[in-house]
């Protein structure tokens, strides 16, 4: 998302959260996930819609800003699906999805 809107991502995305002891508790995970969603929602709301058709490069791919925004949404959907399966395998009913 940061590439699509030319803004710095949240500072915690630059660290190795997966191996950080401070990021292993439920409240920490909730904080990071919620902060990430808030960042993306605000990025879309505050971006200039007239620039969405501009081409950008990322990882050797050239796409429009809008395409990169949509890829961000697709990426979170993929992980939501993985998490839902994991939660169900633990015998827990996953929470209802609430995007905004």
N, CA, C and O atoms as a DFTB+ gen file, in Angstrom:
400 C
 N C O
     1  1       0.824      -1.191       0.000
     2  2       0.000       0.000       0.000
     3  2       0.866       1.252       0.000
     4  3       0.538       2.241      -0.655
     5  1       1.971       1.205       0.737
     6  2       2.824       2.393       0.804
     7  2       3.376       2.763      -0.574
     8  3       3.535       3.946      -0.876
     9  1       3.665       1.782      -1.397
    10  2       4.152       2.063      -2.742
    11  2       3.064       2.710      -3.595
    12  3       3.352       3.587      -4.409
    13  1       1.840       2.287      -3.413
    14  2       0.731       2.823      -4.205
    15  2       0.444       4.280      -3.874
    16  3       0.013       5.043      -4.738
    17  1       0.683       4.668      -2.621
    18  2       0.325       6.023      -2.210
    19  2       1.526       6.913      -1.910
    20  3       1.354       8.078      -1.551
    21  1       2.740       6.382      -2.051
    22  2       3.969       7.146      -1.806
    23  2       4.051       7.705      -0.381
    24  3       4.420       8.862      -0.175
    25  1       3.703       6.870       0.587
    26  2       3.840       7.241       1.992
    27  2       4.601       6.150       2.723
    28  3       4.578       4.984       2.328
    29  1       5.273       6.544       3.792
    30  2       5.995       5.570       4.582
    31  2       5.011       4.612       5.250
    32  3       3.954       5.033       5.721
    33  1       5.355       3.335       5.291
    34  2       4.494       2.382       6.006
    35  2       4.664       2.569       7.515
    36  3       5.589       3.253       7.951
    37  1       3.786       1.972       8.307
    38  2       3.968       2.042       9.757
    39  2       5.354       1.519      10.136
    40  3       5.864       0.590       9.509
    41  1       5.951       2.108      11.150
    42  2       7.329       1.762      11.522
    43  2       7.479       0.299      11.914
    44  3       8.542      -0.282      11.694
    45  1       6.455      -0.311      12.484
    46  2       6.594      -1.705      12.921
    47  2       6.675      -2.681      11.764
    48  3       7.060      -3.830      11.974
    49  1       6.332      -2.279      10.563
    50  2       6.418      -3.194       9.416
    51  2       7.862      -3.424       8.998
    52  3       8.145      -4.335       8.221
    53  1       8.766      -2.615       9.502
    54  2      10.179      -2.759       9.151
    55  2      10.899      -3.733      10.075
    56  3      12.072      -4.038       9.861
    57  1      10.213      -4.220      11.089
    58  2      10.848      -5.124      12.048
    59  2      10.388      -6.562      11.831
    60  3       9.456      -6.823      11.070
    61  1      11.046      -7.469      12.500
    62  2      10.744      -8.892      12.381
    63  2       9.731      -9.284      13.466
    64  3      10.090      -9.898      14.471
    65  1       8.469      -8.923      13.248
    66  2       7.437      -9.167      14.257
    67  2       7.240     -10.647      14.554
    68  3       6.933     -11.023      15.685
    69  1       7.416     -11.477      13.546
    70  2       7.189     -12.906      13.720
    71  2       8.056     -13.495      14.833
    72  3       7.638     -14.430      15.517
    73  1       9.240     -12.961      15.013
    74  2      10.158     -13.490      16.015
    75  2      10.314     -12.575      17.226
    76  3      11.147     -12.836      18.094
    77  1       9.527     -11.516      17.291
    78  2       9.612     -10.582      18.397
    79  2       8.786     -11.082      19.585
    80  3       7.588     -11.322      19.439
    81  1       9.407     -11.244      20.758
    82  2       8.651     -11.690      21.941
    83  2       7.514     -10.734      22.300
    84  3       6.496     -11.157      22.848
    85  1       7.685      -9.448      21.992
    86  2       6.650      -8.463      22.315
    87  2       5.428      -8.558      21.407
    88  3       4.396      -7.955      21.699
    89  1       5.531      -9.300      20.323
    90  2       4.424      -9.383      19.365
    91  2       3.700     -10.723      19.428
    92  3       2.937     -11.050      18.519
    93  1       3.921     -11.488      20.464
    94  2       3.366     -12.836      20.526
    95  2       2.096     -12.937      21.363
    96  3       1.500     -14.011      21.451
    97  1       1.683     -11.858      21.966
    98  2       0.487     -11.884      22.805
    99  2      -0.710     -11.365      22.028
   100  3      -0.563     -10.591      21.083
   101  1      -1.887     -11.795      22.432
   102  2      -3.113     -11.438      21.717
   103  2      -3.268      -9.926      21.569
   104  3      -3.597      -9.444      20.485
   105  1      -3.036      -9.176      22.642
   106  2      -3.227      -7.730      22.558
   107  2      -2.243      -7.087      21.579
   108  3      -2.587      -6.115      20.906
   109  1      -1.032      -7.619      21.495
   110  2      -0.053      -7.097      20.542
   111  2      -0.464      -7.412      19.109
   112  3      -0.384      -6.554      18.229
   113  1      -0.900      -8.635      18.883
   114  2      -1.342      -9.023      17.542
   115  2      -2.525      -8.155      17.121
   116  3      -2.571      -7.665      15.992
   117  1      -3.471      -7.969      18.020
   118  2      -4.636      -7.123      17.711
   119  2      -4.188      -5.696      17.371
   120  3      -4.716      -5.082      16.444
   121  1      -3.231      -5.181      18.112
   122  2      -2.731      -3.831      17.858
   123  2      -2.122      -3.744      16.454
   124  3      -2.455      -2.838      15.691
   125  1      -1.238      -4.678      16.113
   126  2      -0.566      -4.630      14.820
   127  2      -1.540      -4.828      13.658
   128  3      -1.437      -4.144      12.640
   129  1      -2.461      -5.736      13.799
   130  2      -3.434      -5.977      12.728
   131  2      -4.340      -4.760      12.558
   132  3      -4.558      -4.295      11.439
   133  1      -4.861      -4.248      13.660
   134  2      -5.748      -3.084      13.593
   135  2      -5.018      -1.865      13.036
   136  3      -5.564      -1.129      12.214
   137  1      -3.793      -1.656      13.482
   138  2      -3.008      -0.528      12.973
   139  2      -2.752      -0.656      11.477
   140  3      -2.790       0.336      10.750
   141  1      -2.494      -1.866      11.022
   142  2      -2.267      -2.097       9.594
   143  2      -3.521      -1.802       8.781
   144  3      -3.457      -1.158       7.734
   145  1      -4.660      -2.278       9.273
   146  2      -5.919      -2.001       8.578
   147  2      -6.201      -0.504       8.566
   148  3      -6.587       0.046       7.534
   149  1      -6.012       0.158       9.700
   150  2      -6.255       1.599       9.764
   151  2      -5.358       2.345       8.792
   152  3      -5.800       3.282       8.128
   153  1      -4.099       1.933       8.707
   154  2      -3.165       2.565       7.771
   155  2      -3.698       2.454       6.337
   156  3      -3.733       3.444       5.605
   157  1      -4.109       1.258       5.945
   158  2      -4.578       1.036       4.567
   159  2      -5.884       1.770       4.288
   160  3      -6.048       2.367       3.223
   161  1      -6.804       1.727       5.228
   162  2      -8.083       2.431       5.039
   163  2      -7.838       3.924       4.881
   164  3      -8.389       4.552       3.977
   165  1      -7.017       4.493       5.754
   166  2      -6.721       5.926       5.662
   167  2      -5.942       6.261       4.401
   168  3      -6.123       7.334       3.826
   169  1      -5.085       5.361       3.970
   170  2      -4.324       5.588       2.738
   171  2      -5.260       5.725       1.542
   172  3      -5.084       6.615       0.710
   173  1      -6.245       4.853       1.458
   174  2      -7.199       4.918       0.345
   175  2      -8.056       6.177       0.462
   176  3      -8.253       6.895      -0.518
   177  1      -8.555       6.434       1.651
   178  2      -9.415       7.611       1.855
   179  2      -8.696       8.916       1.523
   180  3      -9.301       9.833       0.967
   181  1      -7.427       9.003       1.857
   182  2      -6.693      10.259       1.715
   183  2      -5.869      10.352       0.430
   184  3      -5.198      11.358       0.197
   185  1      -5.914       9.329      -0.388
   186  2      -5.133       9.370      -1.623
   187  2      -5.878      10.168      -2.698
   188  3      -7.094      10.353      -2.635
   189  1      -5.125      10.621      -3.661
   190  2      -5.686      11.391      -4.765
   191  2      -6.204      10.418      -5.824
   192  3      -5.417       9.765      -6.509
   193  1      -7.506      10.325      -5.954
   194  2      -8.120       9.378      -6.893
   195  2      -7.662       9.647      -8.329
   196  3      -7.663       8.738      -9.159
   197  1      -7.277      10.869      -8.622
   198  2      -6.812      11.199      -9.973
   199  2      -5.471      10.558     -10.307
   200  3      -5.082      10.507     -11.473
   201  1      -4.761      10.069      -9.291
   202  2      -3.463       9.426      -9.508
   203  2      -3.566       7.900      -9.560
   204  3      -2.563       7.231      -9.810
   205  1      -4.721       7.351      -9.336
   206  2      -4.873       5.892      -9.259
   207  2      -4.501       5.194     -10.567
   208  3      -4.140       4.018     -10.544
   209  1      -4.579       5.869     -11.676
   210  2      -4.239       5.271     -12.965
   211  2      -2.756       5.349     -13.306
   212  3      -2.316       4.757     -14.291
   213  1      -1.981       6.076     -12.500
   214  2      -0.538       6.196     -12.748
   215  2       0.156       4.859     -12.533
   216  3      -0.209       4.089     -11.644
   217  1       1.156       4.597     -13.355
   218  2       1.931       3.357     -13.248
   219  2       3.029       3.503     -12.196
   220  3       3.636       4.564     -12.054
   221  1       3.268       2.418     -11.466
   222  2       4.322       2.335     -10.465
   223  2       5.034       1.004     -10.650
   224  3       4.471       0.068     -11.218
   225  1       6.278       0.918     -10.168
   226  2       7.024      -0.339     -10.238
   227  2       7.248      -0.866      -8.823
   228  3       7.526      -0.107      -7.894
   229  1       7.120      -2.176      -8.685
   230  2       7.374      -2.840      -7.410
   231  2       7.769      -4.282      -7.693
   232  3       7.053      -5.001      -8.390
   233  1       8.897      -4.700      -7.156
   234  2       9.387      -6.072      -7.325
   235  2       9.449      -6.488      -8.789
   236  3       9.181      -7.643      -9.119
   237  1       9.798      -5.559      -9.660
   238  2       9.930      -5.862     -11.073
   239  2       8.616      -5.832     -11.850
   240  3       8.608      -6.090     -13.054
   241  1       7.522      -5.526     -11.189
   242  2       6.217      -5.440     -11.845
   243  2       5.825      -3.981     -11.998
   244  3       6.087      -3.161     -11.119
   245  1       5.199      -3.667     -13.113
   246  2       4.672      -2.323     -13.323
   247  2       3.159      -2.416     -13.393
   248  3       2.606      -3.093     -14.260
   249  1       2.498      -1.735     -12.478
   250  2       1.034      -1.731     -12.407
   251  2       0.561      -0.340     -12.019
   252  3       1.362       0.515     -11.641
   253  1      -0.726      -0.121     -12.111
   254  2      -1.277       1.155     -11.668
   255  2      -1.315       1.194     -10.143
   256  3      -1.248       0.165      -9.471
   257  1      -1.421       2.399      -9.627
   258  2      -1.556       2.554      -8.175
   259  2      -2.773       1.769      -7.680
   260  3      -2.713       1.111      -6.641
   261  1      -3.869       1.844      -8.427
   262  2      -5.079       1.117      -8.041
   263  2      -4.831      -0.387      -8.009
   264  3      -5.318      -1.068      -7.107
   265  1      -4.092      -0.910      -8.964
   266  2      -3.793      -2.347      -8.989
   267  2      -3.008      -2.752      -7.744
   268  3      -3.250      -3.817      -7.176
   269  1      -2.064      -1.902      -7.317
   270  2      -1.315      -2.217      -6.093
   271  2      -2.209      -2.132      -4.858
   272  3      -2.046      -2.913      -3.921
   273  1      -3.146      -1.195      -4.854
   274  2      -4.104      -1.132      -3.736
   275  2      -4.948      -2.402      -3.689
   276  3      -5.184      -2.962      -2.619
   277  1      -5.397      -2.846      -4.850
   278  2      -6.209      -4.068      -4.916
   279  2      -5.383      -5.291      -4.515
   280  3      -5.909      -6.211      -3.889
   281  1      -4.113      -5.310      -4.863
   282  2      -3.233      -6.411      -4.471
   283  2      -3.085      -6.455      -2.948
   284  3      -3.005      -7.533      -2.360
   285  1      -3.049      -5.295      -2.323
   286  2      -3.003      -5.230      -0.861
   287  2      -4.241      -5.891      -0.263
   288  3      -4.138      -6.681       0.675
   289  1      -5.400      -5.570      -0.805
   290  2      -6.645      -6.161      -0.325
   291  2      -6.648      -7.677      -0.548
   292  3      -7.051      -8.442       0.328
   293  1      -6.195      -8.096      -1.728
   294  2      -6.120      -9.530      -2.032
   295  2      -5.198     -10.251      -1.051
   296  3      -5.497     -11.360      -0.607
   297  1      -4.081      -9.618      -0.719
   298  2      -3.106     -10.217       0.191
   299  2      -3.715     -10.435       1.574
   300  3      -3.529     -11.495       2.171
   301  1      -4.436      -9.449       2.082
   302  2      -5.047      -9.612       3.400
   303  2      -6.146     -10.663       3.361
   304  3      -6.355     -11.372       4.345
   305  1      -6.847     -10.773       2.246
   306  2      -7.886     -11.792       2.107
   307  2      -7.278     -13.187       2.167
   308  3      -7.848     -14.095       2.774
   309  1      -6.139     -13.352       1.546
   310  2      -5.426     -14.635       1.573
   311  2      -5.098     -15.025       3.020
   312  3      -5.350     -16.155       3.440
   313  1      -4.538     -14.080       3.768
   314  2      -4.172     -14.379       5.156
   315  2      -5.401     -14.558       6.045
   316  3      -5.371     -15.351       6.986
   317  1      -6.468     -13.839       5.761
   318  2      -7.717     -14.032       6.513
   319  2      -8.206     -15.468       6.319
   320  3      -8.640     -16.115       7.271
   321  1      -8.133     -15.955       5.092
   322  2      -8.547     -17.335       4.818
   323  2      -7.684     -18.341       5.558
   324  3      -8.203     -19.304       6.122
   325  1      -6.376     -18.133       5.565
   326  2      -5.480     -19.030       6.303
   327  2      -5.808     -19.029       7.793
   328  3      -5.865     -20.080       8.432
   329  1      -6.018     -17.850       8.324
   330  2      -6.296     -17.712       9.748
   331  2      -7.637     -18.345      10.114
   332  3      -7.757     -18.974      11.165
   333  1      -8.638     -18.184       9.261
   334  2      -9.949     -18.770       9.518
   335  2      -9.852     -20.291       9.609
   336  3     -10.452     -20.900      10.494
   337  1      -9.112     -20.893       8.715
   338  2      -8.935     -22.350       8.752
   339  2      -8.230     -22.768      10.035
   340  3      -8.650     -23.718      10.695
   341  1      -7.162     -22.064      10.389
   342  2      -6.423     -22.386      11.609
   343  2      -7.329     -22.281      12.841
   344  3      -7.321     -23.163      13.700
   345  1      -8.105     -21.203      12.921
   346  2      -9.001     -21.002      14.064
   347  2     -10.025     -22.130      14.135
   348  3     -10.293     -22.659      15.214
   349  1     -10.592     -22.498      13.003
   350  2     -11.579     -23.594      12.991
   351  2     -10.956     -24.922      13.402
   352  3     -11.588     -25.711      14.104
   353  1      -9.725     -25.175      12.974
   354  2      -9.049     -26.414      13.374
   355  2      -8.792     -26.465      14.881
   356  3      -8.619     -27.545      15.445
   357  1      -8.768     -25.311      15.525
   358  2      -8.599     -25.246      16.969
   359  2      -9.940     -25.388      17.703
   360  3      -9.995     -25.339      18.932
   361  1     -11.023     -25.566      16.923
   362  2     -12.344     -25.727      17.518
   363  2     -12.995     -24.415      17.930
   364  3     -13.924     -24.401      18.737
   365  1     -12.508     -23.321      17.376
   366  2     -13.028     -21.999      17.720
   367  2     -13.793     -21.446      16.518
   368  3     -13.357     -21.582      15.375
   369  1     -14.930     -20.825      16.789
   370  2     -15.685     -20.187      15.717
   371  2     -15.025     -18.842      15.407
   372  3     -14.898     -17.997      16.294
   373  1     -14.605     -18.638      14.156
   374  2     -13.936     -17.376      13.828
   375  2     -14.900     -16.189      13.937
   376  3     -16.105     -16.340      13.732
   377  1     -14.365     -15.017      14.258
   378  2     -15.237     -13.834      14.320
   379  2     -15.747     -13.478      12.934
   380  3     -15.134     -13.811      11.920
   381  1     -16.878     -12.798      12.915
   382  2     -17.418     -12.344      11.623
   383  2     -16.474     -11.309      11.051
   384  3     -15.842     -10.549      11.785
   385  1     -16.386     -11.289       9.730
   386  2     -15.514     -10.331       9.079
   387  2     -16.152      -8.959       9.117
   388  3     -17.335      -8.795       8.819
   389  1     -15.357      -7.986       9.485
   390  2     -15.798      -6.590       9.546
   391  2     -14.701      -5.766       8.902
   392  3     -13.665      -5.526       9.522
   393  1     -14.908      -5.332       7.677
   394  2     -13.850      -4.645       6.952
   395  2     -13.681      -3.203       7.384
   396  3     -12.554      -2.736       7.549
   397  1     -14.774      -2.493       7.567
   398  2     -14.650      -1.060       7.862
   399  2     -15.497      -0.691       9.043
   400  3     -15.525       0.472       9.444
